[in-house]
Amino acid sequence: MASDQENSQDANAPDDTSEKEITRGITIMKSIIRDRDKAVTYNVNWNADNQLIGSNAAKLASYIGTLVRTHIPITATRWSNKELGSAKDKIWTEILRSFNIEDTTIRKKYILQLAGKRHRGWRTFLTNKYLKDKEKNFVEYDPEYPVKYAIFITEEEWVAFVAQRRDENFKKVSATNRERASNPTYAYKKGRLGYARLEEKILDETKSDATSLPPHVLWKEARVGKDGTVRDDVQHIYDECETLSQSISTAEDQENRSVLSRALNVPEYPGRVRGKGHGCTPTSLYKNPRRRNPSNQEVMETLQALQAQVLQLQKDNERYRCMEKCSSQLKETSEKASINCQNKFPEGISSCQLYLSSPTYRLVGKGKVHNTSGDLLHHRPLPDGHLKVSVDVVLDKDALLPIPDIVSETTLLRDAIGSFVAWPLDLIFIDDEVFAQGSQQLSQKIGSRQKNKRDLPVTYLPKKGAFVPRYQISLETLVDSSDMATAGAIRLLDMEEDIFGYSCTETIGKEDLEHIFRHQELGVGVIHTYIRFLYDNFMRGNDQLSNRFRFVSSSLVNKALICREPDSCREYLVKRFMASSTNNLYLWPYNSGCHWLLLAIDPLKEVVYFLNSIDGEWTNYPDMKQLVDTSIKVFRSQRQARVPRTKSSNITWIKVQCPLQRNGIDCGYFVMRFMREIINMNQIEIPITYFDEYKCAHYTRLQLEQIKEELCQYFIEKRLISI
């Protein structure tokens, strides 16, 4: 009877659920896989601190966990291990296939950091479930192989993982971390919501126009329970933060410890912001990075650069003094004096370089100048202002002779090799010349002689065989004799619609011209004027060049505007790209704030050529790269181009091995010469090692002076400066 009664009692007793657990299937996100196969992608949103938010944020986080379990072995102990690089790239590629995320460094870094957290959580889950008992102590027996997760874990990986977790050093670290986390002073109470989505929820509920909340406000809200009560100690920390925020500036908050860290009396960790959650960094919160002490290598590089600048200044000063001394020895000579046996050239026969000034100032050949008294050319006297030269080498095959040879009926320089021709004396320069720039004193002396003349001043050579940039001296003389000599004076240069895609007016001030004369850093006005020069002298009337090359305005797209108005920058670039019907190369001089570089963009082929004269990488300019990539993708979408799935997120960036500058000034001059050489080569594809015709390690000062001479000649011919 007792037995029957006991059985009856057992039958009526409730089931013992103490040993049962809630079971769930494996999370593999099949819905995302199905949508991916249908070419359906999910949009995700980012807040002002570059953190993941929105309705699809949780779905992306779960999908990241699935990809981590699939591609990263559980035996991987360090997420930063370089051997995981290919697996991380696979994770990033898979995410881009299903979610609309910009393929940028900052986004990839955020996602992979989140993947690292999911990997640590996955390993912790396996440890707690299979290697520990209910009291969270490590079991002594061999844990069974988790068959449920066989699609993620092999038996060999499981054995190695168990061995790692049973290591005594790991057990000590695990015990320390468990004790520290078991009883937090201020417990977080928002579960899987996270700081970013908590902030989004608060802003939505309050319908606030703010884009971000202070860290201490979020920290307090994250510690409010379901009943809505706030503990006294949490409220006390919040009140102290409010008081501190009134007395500490944002800069001080950034440079030392944040308000929240001060109130909690805890250290500030680098690369993170307390109270803002995963992904928020000092850079994203304060919009500029925390300062750090430079490394020894950086200090040495800065010192070497300064020493090089000082040495260059000393050389320039010595050169200018020499020119001043020589200029004081100049003597007035009659314009009708014999040009034979000129004093500025060595008497006799000397090797020389031959230049032409039209249509551009350039070196066209080499030969020998015959400076002998009473010399004749083909039994005839030499024309006034010319010397007799023999042509040995031709550098410009299309160059015309300054004076055609009526005896041989020769008009091209290449046909005069080995014969004698007449050449203007101010376009002849002796080889092995000592380069010198015309000093201001020399320009003033020349200007004083020409004060009552409308013609351009002649070029005087202050040193035998030296090169003086005559158009720069001429322009400087005109500036000093015009209203441009006064402060605030400007000139306006009309820029046609075909140049930048819209009509505008470029303003040129006296300081812009001074930068050219003194070889200083250039502003956007000078760069745009040179673009107008290239358009007028190379592309106007040449359908092939004008249809092949286009320009992007540095006034509408630069670092400041990209940070302040990225949407308008993107709209302008896309509109510029949409104007092309065939393959075009868009030349964009980009100013990063203190440095000029050149981007040559082929939007149809989705190729970006990166020409940087300081040998930097495009990763150093993330805002610029993100803008270009996004603009090309929008352009692709608007023209409804079909791109292979493997290439949908891959825009090709090519770093061209272009000539490099050797100081901190020449970047603008290099960019102008890059544009000229690209257009002169008349080809859209730029070799990675640069064009053979122009390949060199560094541009010489003379090569840069040629660009300046073209600019000054253009100013003069356009009559922008007149007396």
Secondary structure, 3 states (H helix, E strand, C coil): CHHHHHHHHHHHCCCCCCCCCCCCCCCCCHHHHHHHHCCCCEECEECCCCCEECCCHHHHHHHHHHHHHHHCCCCCCCCCCHHHHHHHHHHHHHHHHHEECCCCHHHHHHHHHHHHHHHHHHHHHHHHHHHECCCCCECCCCCCCCHHHCCCCCHHHHHHHHHHHCCHHHHHHHHHHHHHHHCCCCCCCCCCCHHHHHHHHHHHHHCCCCCCCCHHHHHHHCCCCCCCCCCHHHHHHHHHHHHHHHHCCHHHHHHCCCHHHHHHCCCCCCCCCCCCCCCCCHHHHHCCCCCCCCCHHHHHHHHHHHHHHHHHHHHHHHHHHHHHHHHCCCCCCCCCCCCCCCCCCCCEEEEEEEEECCCCCEEEEEEEEEECCCCEECCEECCCCEEEEEEEEECCCCCEEEEEECCCCEEEHHHHECCEEEEEHHHEEECCCCECCCCHHHHHHHHHHCCCCCCCCCCCCCCCCCECCHHHHHHHHHHHCCHHHCCCCEEEEEECHHHHCCCEEEEEEHHHHHHHHCCCCCCHHHHHHHHHHHHHHHHCCCHHHHHHEEECCCCCCCHHHHHHCHHHHHHHHHHHHHCCCCCCEEEEEEECCCCEEEEEEECCCCEEEEECCCCCCHHHCHHHHHHHHHHHHHHHHHCCCCCCHHHCCCCEEEECCCCCCCCCCCHHHHHHHHHHHHHHHCCCCCCCCCCHHHCCCCCCHHHHHHHHHHHHHHHHHCCCCCC
